Amino acid sequence: MPTIIDGNALAAQVREEVALDVAALMHATGVVPGLNLLLVGEDPASAVYVRNKGKDCEKVGIRSTIVRMTAEATQEQVIAQVMEWNADPAVHGILVQLPLPKHIDEHAVIRAIDPDKDVDGFHPINAGKLLIGLDGFIPCTPYGVLEMLRRYTIETSGKHAVVVGRSNIVGKPLAMLLAQKRPQGNCTVTLCHTGTPDIAEYTRRADILISAVGVHGLITRDHVKQGAVVIDVGINRIELPDGTSRLAGDVLYDEVAEVASAITPVPGGVGPMTRAMLLRNTVTAAQRCSV
Ligand SMILES: NC(=O)c1ccc[n+]([C@@H]2O[C@H](COP(=O)([O-])OP(=O)(O)OC[C@H]3O[C@@H](n4cnc5c(N)ncnc54)[C@H](OP(=O)(O)O)[C@@H]3O)[C@@H](O)[C@H]2O)c1
């Protein structure tokens, strides 16, 4: 039986640690960390994500404010809101929920966020810092994956990590982090994507296999080496024969669990850690401006 990497339990640990840091910061400086979230449009999934992020903040003593704009909001209005928060010292973290309506240029909005308040870690300045190994903000999902590896004392140094998926928010930063000469790094990294002719040829050679694609069943038992660590970032809603549906990852969990040495479930794996690391980044932002 592989080790099941319990994202819910780890996220609870992170929340406890963050709550202690929030209390310590308030005690020392009187500063209450604040996260402001902007939701543009009526996408129901985005609305749920934003609401949950606000609730997570409450649990650890972070003040959160959610501002909602209609789908007709202009790019100028969105950027004006961001700029107002940039100038507000009570706002330590700014999160603009993606995706934005199609008429708004996401990159322009992300660029408008003060990099020191960019707790999602999507600003080009933070992406650049990540690339060259400077302290910025690490995007929450890659950060969550690194914390899972660290907290389960999974050795990364000298291992071959294969990341499937090259998005700017998950695959690419994760590949870069794993390649850095640092704890939870020092891997030899292979990055696969739709241009990779036969991903199994690479994934079968992985000591640590991370799938961040969004295709259920992409990773089967045949893609995994005996004893590999398998981290499933994918979240897919799959239809069941009885007409209901459930969430599942990219990995065929039951069959891959037979060969993996450690594996993350979906749900209950990377997802809760992503949420927890947003809290960590927000407190870090508040701590940095209080020194
Ligand atoms: N657990 C969490 O907290 C969390 C957080 C974020 C995302 N997610 C989930 O993670 C998944 C990926 O998210 P994302 O935002 O990174 O997605 P994305 O922007 O859609 O990127 C998907 C990546 O997968 C690659 N890809 C697609 N089909 C492939 C295939 N058949 N073989 C190899 N590579 C393939 C794409 O390649 P190309 O670049 O060539 O198109 C792309 O690089 C989604 O299921 C998302 O819901 C989960």
The ligand as a Gaussian input file, in Angstrom:
#p B3LYP/6-31G(d) Opt

LIG

0 1
 N       -5.596000      21.121000      -7.148000
 C       -5.523000      22.451000      -7.322000
 O       -5.487000      23.216000      -6.388000
 C       -5.460000      22.979000      -8.706000
 C       -4.992000      24.273000      -8.958000
 C       -4.887000      24.691000     -10.287000
 C       -5.288000      23.844000     -11.298000
 N       -5.793000      22.614000     -10.991000
 C       -6.202000      21.660000     -12.011000
 O       -5.013000      21.223000     -12.647000
 C       -5.255000      20.975000     -14.029000
 C       -4.331000      21.831000     -14.833000
 O       -4.608000      23.184000     -14.562000
 P       -3.884000      24.361000     -15.363000
 O       -4.497000      25.638000     -14.957000
 O       -2.420000      24.168000     -15.236000
 O       -4.393000      23.969000     -16.841000
 P       -4.105000      24.532000     -18.291000
 O       -3.710000      25.962000     -18.232000
 O       -5.270000      24.121000     -19.085000
 O       -2.822000      23.703000     -18.737000
 C       -2.919000      22.340000     -19.006000
 C       -1.580000      21.858000     -19.500000
 O       -1.710000      20.462000     -19.783000
 C       -1.202000      20.198000     -21.072000
 N       -1.957000      19.109000     -21.686000
 C       -3.250000      19.082000     -22.042000
 N       -3.584000      17.873000     -22.543000
 C       -2.465000      17.132000     -22.520000
 C       -2.150000      15.825000     -22.913000
 N       -3.066000      15.026000     -23.438000
 N       -0.872000      15.385000     -22.746000
 C        0.069000      16.170000     -22.221000
 N       -0.177000      17.436000     -21.817000
 C       -1.419000      17.922000     -21.969000
 C       -1.370000      21.486000     -21.850000
 O       -0.401000      21.489000     -22.875000
 P       -0.217000      22.712000     -23.920000
 O        0.516000      23.775000     -23.158000
 O        0.576000      22.137000     -24.987000
 O       -1.615000      23.134000     -24.305000
 C       -1.120000      22.522000     -20.771000
 O        0.255000      22.830000     -20.660000
 C       -6.749000      21.255000     -14.218000
 O       -7.469000      20.074000     -14.021000
 C       -7.062000      22.228000     -13.086000
 O       -8.427000      22.175000     -12.705000
 C       -5.868000      22.175000      -9.724000

